[in-house]
Amino acid sequence: MPGPVPGPVSEPADTGYTAAGVPTFDAVREKIETRYGTAIGASELAAETPEGRSIEEQYEKRQQAAAERLQQIRESMHKTDDA
């Protein structure tokens, strides 16, 4: 009686690591892209909440105040140069 007939040899599943246990470039790139996408999505969601908008408004007010203060400093420096 003949033995079992061997089937087609399948490729080993791509685990994202080499035989030595080193991550492949594609696996690392995919992990980075996934984390980046998650961070962007979380940021967009946070910006849509009332708290997120409030923080954004506070940031914009601080930036405006800083720009105004810098302008005041520059004007005061020019006054002392003219004197």
PDB file as gemmi writes it, atoms N, CA and C in Angstrom:
CRYST1    1.000    1.000    1.000  90.00  90.00  90.00 P 1                      
ATOM      1  N   MET A   1       0.834  -1.161   0.000  1.00  0.00           N  
ATOM      2  CA  MET A   1       0.000   0.000   0.000  1.00  0.00           C  
ATOM      3  C   MET A   1       0.887   1.235   0.000  1.00  0.00           C  
ATOM      4  N   PRO A   2       0.635   2.167  -0.912  1.00  0.00           N  
ATOM      5  CA  PRO A   2       1.492   3.345  -0.968  1.00  0.00           C  
ATOM      6  C   PRO A   2       1.226   4.280   0.201  1.00  0.00           C  
ATOM      7  N   GLY A   3       2.233   5.066   0.583  1.00  0.00           N  
ATOM      8  CA  GLY A   3       2.138   6.022   1.681  1.00  0.00           C  
ATOM      9  C   GLY A   3       1.335   7.242   1.256  1.00  0.00           C  
ATOM     10  N   PRO A   4       1.140   8.183   2.201  1.00  0.00           N  
ATOM     11  CA  PRO A   4       0.389   9.383   1.867  1.00  0.00           C  
ATOM     12  C   PRO A   4       1.093  10.194   0.784  1.00  0.00           C  
ATOM     13  N   VAL A   5       0.310  10.772  -0.080  1.00  0.00           N  
ATOM     14  CA  VAL A   5       0.847  11.572  -1.172  1.00  0.00           C  
ATOM     15  C   VAL A   5       1.130  12.965  -0.631  1.00  0.00           C  
ATOM     16  N   PRO A   6       2.396  13.424  -0.810  1.00  0.00           N  
ATOM     17  CA  PRO A   6       2.698  14.763  -0.303  1.00  0.00           C  
ATOM     18  C   PRO A   6       1.948  15.821  -1.111  1.00  0.00           C  
ATOM     19  N   GLY A   7       1.428  16.798  -0.379  1.00  0.00           N  
ATOM     20  CA  GLY A   7       0.714  17.899  -1.017  1.00  0.00           C  
ATOM     21  C   GLY A   7       1.686  18.989  -1.413  1.00  0.00           C  
ATOM     22  N   PRO A   8       1.158  20.046  -1.984  1.00  0.00           N  
ATOM     23  CA  PRO A   8       2.055  21.144  -2.358  1.00  0.00           C  
ATOM     24  C   PRO A   8       2.668  21.774  -1.109  1.00  0.00           C  
ATOM     25  N   VAL A   9       3.910  22.167  -1.257  1.00  0.00           N  
ATOM     26  CA  VAL A   9       4.621  22.798  -0.148  1.00  0.00           C  
ATOM     27  C   VAL A   9       4.188  24.258  -0.085  1.00  0.00           C  
ATOM     28  N   SER A  10       3.682  24.669   1.060  1.00  0.00           N  
ATOM     29  CA  SER A  10       3.256  26.060   1.194  1.00  0.00           C  
ATOM     30  C   SER A  10       4.397  26.893   1.741  1.00  0.00           C  
ATOM     31  N   GLU A  11       4.347  28.171   1.385  1.00  0.00           N  
ATOM     32  CA  GLU A  11       5.344  29.116   1.893  1.00  0.00           C  
ATOM     33  C   GLU A  11       5.097  29.338   3.378  1.00  0.00           C  
ATOM     34  N   PRO A  12       6.154  29.505   4.162  1.00  0.00           N  
ATOM     35  CA  PRO A  12       5.933  29.807   5.585  1.00  0.00           C  
ATOM     36  C   PRO A  12       5.254  31.170   5.728  1.00  0.00           C  
ATOM     37  N   ALA A  13       4.437  31.296   6.726  1.00  0.00           N  
ATOM     38  CA  ALA A  13       3.732  32.552   6.971  1.00  0.00           C  
ATOM     39  C   ALA A  13       4.724  33.658   7.274  1.00  0.00           C  
ATOM     40  N   ASP A  14       4.467  34.844   6.726  1.00  0.00           N  
ATOM     41  CA  ASP A  14       5.340  35.987   6.979  1.00  0.00           C  
ATOM     42  C   ASP A  14       5.057  36.521   8.374  1.00  0.00           C  
ATOM     43  N   THR A  15       5.990  36.308   9.264  1.00  0.00           N  
ATOM     44  CA  THR A  15       5.817  36.742  10.651  1.00  0.00           C  
ATOM     45  C   THR A  15       6.350  38.140  10.880  1.00  0.00           C  
ATOM     46  N   GLY A  16       7.092  38.670   9.913  1.00  0.00           N  
ATOM     47  CA  GLY A  16       7.682  39.990  10.081  1.00  0.00           C  
ATOM     48  C   GLY A  16       9.056  39.939  10.718  1.00  0.00           C  
ATOM     49  N   TYR A  17       9.563  38.731  10.915  1.00  0.00           N  
ATOM     50  CA  TYR A  17      10.883  38.549  11.511  1.00  0.00           C  
ATOM     51  C   TYR A  17      11.699  37.588  10.669  1.00  0.00           C  
ATOM     52  N   THR A  18      12.999  37.767  10.660  1.00  0.00           N  
ATOM     53  CA  THR A  18      13.883  36.835   9.973  1.00  0.00           C  
ATOM     54  C   THR A  18      14.051  35.603  10.851  1.00  0.00           C  
ATOM     55  N   ALA A  19      14.732  34.605  10.304  1.00  0.00           N  
ATOM     56  CA  ALA A  19      14.983  33.386  11.072  1.00  0.00           C  
ATOM     57  C   ALA A  19      15.817  33.688  12.320  1.00  0.00           C  
ATOM     58  N   ALA A  20      16.607  34.762  12.269  1.00  0.00           N  
ATOM     59  CA  ALA A  20      17.441  35.142  13.410  1.00  0.00           C  
ATOM     60  C   ALA A  20      16.668  35.964  14.433  1.00  0.00           C  
ATOM     61  N   GLY A  21      15.387  36.268  14.140  1.00  0.00           N  
ATOM     62  CA  GLY A  21      14.573  37.031  15.089  1.00  0.00           C  
ATOM     63  C   GLY A  21      14.645  38.534  14.916  1.00  0.00           C  
ATOM     64  N   VAL A  22      15.211  38.979  13.792  1.00  0.00           N  
ATOM     65  CA  VAL A  22      15.334  40.409  13.524  1.00  0.00           C  
ATOM     66  C   VAL A  22      14.095  40.857  12.739  1.00  0.00           C  
ATOM     67  N   PRO A  23      13.469  41.966  13.141  1.00  0.00           N  
ATOM     68  CA  PRO A  23      12.293  42.423  12.395  1.00  0.00           C  
ATOM     69  C   PRO A  23      12.667  42.823  10.975  1.00  0.00           C  
ATOM     70  N   THR A  24      11.780  42.542  10.040  1.00  0.00           N  
ATOM     71  CA  THR A  24      12.026  42.924   8.654  1.00  0.00           C  
ATOM     72  C   THR A  24      11.693  44.400   8.459  1.00  0.00           C  
ATOM     73  N   PHE A  25      12.229  44.974   7.388  1.00  0.00           N  
ATOM     74  CA  PHE A  25      11.965  46.376   7.089  1.00  0.00           C  
ATOM     75  C   PHE A  25      10.467  46.614   6.911  1.00  0.00           C  
ATOM     76  N   ASP A  26       9.804  45.725   6.188  1.00  0.00           N  
ATOM     77  CA  ASP A  26       8.367  45.883   5.951  1.00  0.00           C  
ATOM     78  C   ASP A  26       7.574  45.830   7.252  1.00  0.00           C  
ATOM     79  N   ALA A  27       7.957  44.962   8.167  1.00  0.00           N  
ATOM     80  CA  ALA A  27       7.251  44.859   9.441  1.00  0.00           C  
ATOM     81  C   ALA A  27       7.427  46.131  10.267  1.00  0.00           C  
ATOM     82  N   VAL A  28       8.635  46.665  10.271  1.00  0.00           N  
ATOM     83  CA  VAL A  28       8.905  47.894  11.022  1.00  0.00           C  
ATOM     84  C   VAL A  28       8.143  49.062  10.399  1.00  0.00           C  
ATOM     85  N   ARG A  29       8.175  49.157   9.078  1.00  0.00           N  
ATOM     86  CA  ARG A  29       7.459  50.227   8.393  1.00  0.00           C  
ATOM     87  C   ARG A  29       5.958  50.150   8.672  1.00  0.00           C  
ATOM     88  N   GLU A  30       5.402  48.955   8.624  1.00  0.00           N  
ATOM     89  CA  GLU A  30       3.972  48.796   8.892  1.00  0.00           C  
ATOM     90  C   GLU A  30       3.621  49.203  10.323  1.00  0.00           C  
ATOM     91  N   LYS A  31       4.480  48.846  11.261  1.00  0.00           N  
ATOM     92  CA  LYS A  31       4.228  49.210  12.664  1.00  0.00           C  
ATOM     93  C   LYS A  31       4.263  50.729  12.839  1.00  0.00           C  
ATOM     94  N   ILE A  32       5.227  51.384  12.213  1.00  0.00           N  
ATOM     95  CA  ILE A  32       5.338  52.843  12.312  1.00  0.00           C  
ATOM     96  C   ILE A  32       4.134  53.511  11.664  1.00  0.00           C  
ATOM     97  N   GLU A  33       3.736  53.040  10.480  1.00  0.00           N  
ATOM     98  CA  GLU A  33       2.590  53.628   9.797  1.00  0.00           C  
ATOM     99  C   GLU A  33       1.308  53.448  10.599  1.00  0.00           C  
ATOM    100  N   THR A  34       1.168  52.296  11.247  1.00  0.00           N  
ATOM    101  CA  THR A  34      -0.010  52.046  12.075  1.00  0.00           C  
ATOM    102  C   THR A  34      -0.041  52.996  13.261  1.00  0.00           C  
ATOM    103  N   ARG A  35       1.086  53.160  13.928  1.00  0.00           N  
ATOM    104  CA  ARG A  35       1.146  54.074  15.076  1.00  0.00           C  
ATOM    105  C   ARG A  35       0.898  55.515  14.647  1.00  0.00           C  
ATOM    106  N   TYR A  36       1.451  55.902  13.504  1.00  0.00           N  
ATOM    107  CA  TYR A  36       1.260  57.255  12.999  1.00  0.00           C  
ATOM    108  C   TYR A  36      -0.217  57.499  12.689  1.00  0.00           C  
ATOM    109  N   GLY A  37      -0.844  56.545  12.024  1.00  0.00           N  
ATOM    110  CA  GLY A  37      -2.260  56.673  11.701  1.00  0.00           C  
ATOM    111  C   GLY A  37      -3.122  56.766  12.953  1.00  0.00           C  
ATOM    112  N   THR A  38      -2.793  55.981  13.950  1.00  0.00           N  
ATOM    113  CA  THR A  38      -3.534  56.022  15.210  1.00  0.00           C  
ATOM    114  C   THR A  38      -3.363  57.377  15.890  1.00  0.00           C  
ATOM    115  N   ALA A  39      -2.151  57.902  15.880  1.00  0.00           N  
ATOM    116  CA  ALA A  39      -1.893  59.195  16.514  1.00  0.00           C  
ATOM    117  C   ALA A  39      -2.633  60.318  15.792  1.00  0.00           C  
ATOM    118  N   ILE A  40      -2.636  60.287  14.472  1.00  0.00           N  
ATOM    119  CA  ILE A  40      -3.344  61.309  13.703  1.00  0.00           C  
ATOM    120  C   ILE A  40      -4.838  61.236  13.995  1.00  0.00           C  
ATOM    121  N   GLY A  41      -5.377  60.024  14.003  1.00  0.00           N  
ATOM    122  CA  GLY A  41      -6.800  59.847  14.281  1.00  0.00           C  
ATOM    123  C   GLY A  41      -7.171  60.325  15.671  1.00  0.00           C  
ATOM    124  N   ALA A  42      -6.346  60.004  16.654  1.00  0.00           N  
ATOM    125  CA  ALA A  42      -6.611  60.438  18.020  1.00  0.00           C  
ATOM    126  C   ALA A  42      -6.561  61.957  18.124  1.00  0.00           C  
ATOM    127  N   SER A  43      -5.621  62.557  17.426  1.00  0.00           N  
ATOM    128  CA  SER A  43      -5.500  64.014  17.438  1.00  0.00           C  
ATOM    129  C   SER A  43      -6.727  64.662  16.811  1.00  0.00           C  
ATOM    130  N   GLU A  44      -7.187  64.106  15.695  1.00  0.00           N  
ATOM    131  CA  GLU A  44      -8.376  64.660  15.044  1.00  0.00           C  
ATOM    132  C   GLU A  44      -9.609  64.519  15.922  1.00  0.00           C  
ATOM    133  N   LEU A  45      -9.742  63.382  16.572  1.00  0.00           N  
ATOM    134  CA  LEU A  45     -10.886  63.188  17.465  1.00  0.00           C  
ATOM    135  C   LEU A  45     -10.828  64.148  18.648  1.00  0.00           C  
ATOM    136  N   ALA A  46      -9.634  64.317  19.213  1.00  0.00           N  
ATOM    137  CA  ALA A  46      -9.483  65.204  20.368  1.00  0.00           C  
ATOM    138  C   ALA A  46      -9.814  66.645  19.993  1.00  0.00           C  
ATOM    139  N   ALA A  47      -9.483  67.031  18.781  1.00  0.00           N  
ATOM    140  CA  ALA A  47      -9.743  68.407  18.346  1.00  0.00           C  
ATOM    141  C   ALA A  47     -11.237  68.668  18.180  1.00  0.00           C  
ATOM    142  N   GLU A  48     -12.025  67.622  18.016  1.00  0.00           N  
ATOM    143  CA  GLU A  48     -13.459  67.780  17.814  1.00  0.00           C  
ATOM    144  C   GLU A  48     -14.241  67.865  19.128  1.00  0.00           C  
ATOM    145  N   THR A  49     -13.596  67.602  20.249  1.00  0.00           N  
ATOM    146  CA  THR A  49     -14.288  67.674  21.535  1.00  0.00           C  
ATOM    147  C   THR A  49     -14.300  69.118  22.032  1.00  0.00           C  
ATOM    148  N   PRO A  50     -15.237  69.466  22.903  1.00  0.00           N  
ATOM    149  CA  PRO A  50     -15.241  70.829  23.458  1.00  0.00           C  
ATOM    150  C   PRO A  50     -13.939  71.157  24.185  1.00  0.00           C  
ATOM    151  N   GLU A  51     -13.402  70.177  24.902  1.00  0.00           N  
ATOM    152  CA  GLU A  51     -12.144  70.413  25.625  1.00  0.00           C  
ATOM    153  C   GLU A  51     -11.008  70.676  24.640  1.00  0.00           C  
ATOM    154  N   GLY A  52     -10.991  69.902  23.553  1.00  0.00           N  
ATOM    155  CA  GLY A  52      -9.942  70.076  22.544  1.00  0.00           C  
ATOM    156  C   GLY A  52     -10.012  71.431  21.889  1.00  0.00           C  
ATOM    157  N   ARG A  53     -11.219  71.893  21.575  1.00  0.00           N  
ATOM    158  CA  ARG A  53     -11.359  73.224  20.977  1.00  0.00           C  
ATOM    159  C   ARG A  53     -10.945  74.302  21.965  1.00  0.00           C  
ATOM    160  N   SER A  54     -11.285  74.108  23.241  1.00  0.00           N  
ATOM    161  CA  SER A  54     -10.914  75.087  24.264  1.00  0.00           C  
ATOM    162  C   SER A  54      -9.395  75.206  24.368  1.00  0.00           C  
ATOM    163  N   ILE A  55      -8.718  74.090  24.345  1.00  0.00           N  
ATOM    164  CA  ILE A  55      -7.252  74.100  24.424  1.00  0.00           C  
ATOM    165  C   ILE A  55      -6.673  74.796  23.200  1.00  0.00           C  
ATOM    166  N   GLU A  56      -7.259  74.514  22.039  1.00  0.00           N  
ATOM    167  CA  GLU A  56      -6.786  75.153  20.811  1.00  0.00           C  
ATOM    168  C   GLU A  56      -6.966  76.665  20.891  1.00  0.00           C  
ATOM    169  N   GLU A  57      -8.097  77.117  21.423  1.00  0.00           N  
ATOM    170  CA  GLU A  57      -8.347  78.548  21.565  1.00  0.00           C  
ATOM    171  C   GLU A  57      -7.362  79.172  22.552  1.00  0.00           C  
ATOM    172  N   GLN A  58      -7.089  78.484  23.653  1.00  0.00           N  
ATOM    173  CA  GLN A  58      -6.122  78.988  24.628  1.00  0.00           C  
ATOM    174  C   GLN A  58      -4.747  79.121  23.990  1.00  0.00           C  
ATOM    175  N   TYR A  59      -4.363  78.129  23.195  1.00  0.00           N  
ATOM    176  CA  TYR A  59      -3.067  78.167  22.530  1.00  0.00           C  
ATOM    177  C   TYR A  59      -2.979  79.362  21.589  1.00  0.00           C  
ATOM    178  N   GLU A  60      -4.040  79.565  20.803  1.00  0.00           N  
ATOM    179  CA  GLU A  60      -4.048  80.688  19.869  1.00  0.00           C  
ATOM    180  C   GLU A  60      -3.966  82.026  20.601  1.00  0.00           C  
ATOM    181  N   LYS A  61      -4.657  82.164  21.740  1.00  0.00           N  
ATOM    182  CA  LYS A  61      -4.593  83.399  22.530  1.00  0.00           C  
ATOM    183  C   LYS A  61      -3.182  83.623  23.063  1.00  0.00           C  
ATOM    184  N   ARG A  62      -2.532  82.569  23.523  1.00  0.00           N  
ATOM    185  CA  ARG A  62      -1.159  82.699  24.029  1.00  0.00           C  
ATOM    186  C   ARG A  62      -0.207  83.101  22.913  1.00  0.00           C  
ATOM    187  N   GLN A  63      -0.385  82.509  21.735  1.00  0.00           N  
ATOM    188  CA  GLN A  63       0.462  82.856  20.610  1.00  0.00           C  
ATOM    189  C   GLN A  63       0.281  84.322  20.229  1.00  0.00           C  
ATOM    190  N   GLN A  64      -0.954  84.795  20.234  1.00  0.00           N  
ATOM    191  CA  GLN A  64      -1.239  86.191  19.906  1.00  0.00           C  
ATOM    192  C   GLN A  64      -0.628  87.116  20.955  1.00  0.00           C  
ATOM    193  N   ALA A  65      -0.784  86.758  22.225  1.00  0.00           N  
ATOM    194  CA  ALA A  65      -0.217  87.579  23.303  1.00  0.00           C  
ATOM    195  C   ALA A  65       1.307  87.618  23.197  1.00  0.00           C  
ATOM    196  N   ALA A  66       1.906  86.488  22.860  1.00  0.00           N  
ATOM    197  CA  ALA A  66       3.362  86.446  22.716  1.00  0.00           C  
ATOM    198  C   ALA A  66       3.815  87.316  21.555  1.00  0.00           C  
ATOM    199  N   ALA A  67       3.091  87.274  20.448  1.00  0.00           N  
ATOM    200  CA  ALA A  67       3.444  88.098  19.292  1.00  0.00           C  
ATOM    201  C   ALA A  67       3.314  89.580  19.625  1.00  0.00           C  
ATOM    202  N   GLU A  68       2.256  89.951  20.358  1.00  0.00           N  
ATOM    203  CA  GLU A  68       2.076  91.348  20.755  1.00  0.00           C  
ATOM    204  C   GLU A  68       3.191  91.796  21.681  1.00  0.00           C  
ATOM    205  N   ARG A  69       3.551  90.953  22.625  1.00  0.00           N  
ATOM    206  CA  ARG A  69       4.625  91.304  23.575  1.00  0.00           C  
ATOM    207  C   ARG A  69       5.958  91.454  22.835  1.00  0.00           C  
ATOM    208  N   LEU A  70       6.209  90.574  21.897  1.00  0.00           N  
ATOM    209  CA  LEU A  70       7.442  90.664  21.121  1.00  0.00           C  
ATOM    210  C   LEU A  70       7.479  91.967  20.328  1.00  0.00           C  
ATOM    211  N   GLN A  71       6.353  92.342  19.791  1.00  0.00           N  
ATOM    212  CA  GLN A  71       6.280  93.611  19.061  1.00  0.00           C  
ATOM    213  C   GLN A  71       6.561  94.782  19.996  1.00  0.00           C  
ATOM    214  N   GLN A  72       6.034  94.753  21.208  1.00  0.00           N  
ATOM    215  CA  GLN A  72       6.288  95.811  22.190  1.00  0.00           C  
ATOM    216  C   GLN A  72       7.775  95.902  22.513  1.00  0.00           C  
ATOM    217  N   ILE A  73       8.397  94.742  22.686  1.00  0.00           N  
ATOM    218  CA  ILE A  73       9.832  94.714  23.011  1.00  0.00           C  
ATOM    219  C   ILE A  73      10.632  95.306  21.858  1.00  0.00           C  
ATOM    220  N   ARG A  74      10.280  94.923  20.646  1.00  0.00           N  
ATOM    221  CA  ARG A  74      10.994  95.454  19.484  1.00  0.00           C  
ATOM    222  C   ARG A  74      10.837  96.962  19.384  1.00  0.00           C  
ATOM    223  N   GLU A  75       9.624  97.461  19.624  1.00  0.00           N  
ATOM    224  CA  GLU A  75       9.395  98.901  19.572  1.00  0.00           C  
ATOM    225  C   GLU A  75      10.183  99.623  20.649  1.00  0.00           C  
ATOM    226  N   SER A  76      10.253  99.059  21.848  1.00  0.00           N  
ATOM    227  CA  SER A  76      11.001  99.707  22.925  1.00  0.00           C  
ATOM    228  C   SER A  76      12.495  99.715  22.620  1.00  0.00           C  
ATOM    229  N   MET A  77      12.986  98.681  21.921  1.00  0.00           N  
ATOM    230  CA  MET A  77      14.408  98.645  21.562  1.00  0.00           C  
ATOM    231  C   MET A  77      14.720  99.706  20.507  1.00  0.00           C  
ATOM    232  N   HIS A  78      13.808  99.929  19.597  1.00  0.00           N  
ATOM    233  CA  HIS A  78      14.037 100.945  18.566  1.00  0.00           C  
ATOM    234  C   HIS A  78      14.008 102.348  19.176  1.00  0.00           C  
ATOM    235  N   LYS A  79      13.197 102.545  20.199  1.00  0.00           N  
ATOM    236  CA  LYS A  79      13.140 103.861  20.863  1.00  0.00           C  
ATOM    237  C   LYS A  79      14.466 104.167  21.533  1.00  0.00           C  
ATOM    238  N   THR A  80      15.075 103.174  22.157  1.00  0.00           N  
ATOM    239  CA  THR A  80      16.364 103.415  22.831  1.00  0.00           C  
ATOM    240  C   THR A  80      17.472 103.611  21.826  1.00  0.00           C  
ATOM    241  N   ASP A  81      17.349 103.008  20.632  1.00  0.00           N  
ATOM    242  CA  ASP A  81      18.374 103.196  19.591  1.00  0.00           C  
ATOM    243  C   ASP A  81      18.329 104.620  19.055  1.00  0.00           C  
ATOM    244  N   ASP A  82      17.123 105.210  18.988  1.00  0.00           N  
ATOM    245  CA  ASP A  82      16.955 106.560  18.454  1.00  0.00           C  
ATOM    246  C   ASP A  82      17.413 107.628  19.449  1.00  0.00           C  
ATOM    247  N   ALA A  83      17.397 107.309  20.710  1.00  0.00           N  
ATOM    248  CA  ALA A  83      17.710 108.315  21.737  1.00  0.00           C  
ATOM    249  C   ALA A  83      19.182 108.612  21.826  1.00  0.00           C  
TER     250      ALA A  83                                                      
END                                                                             
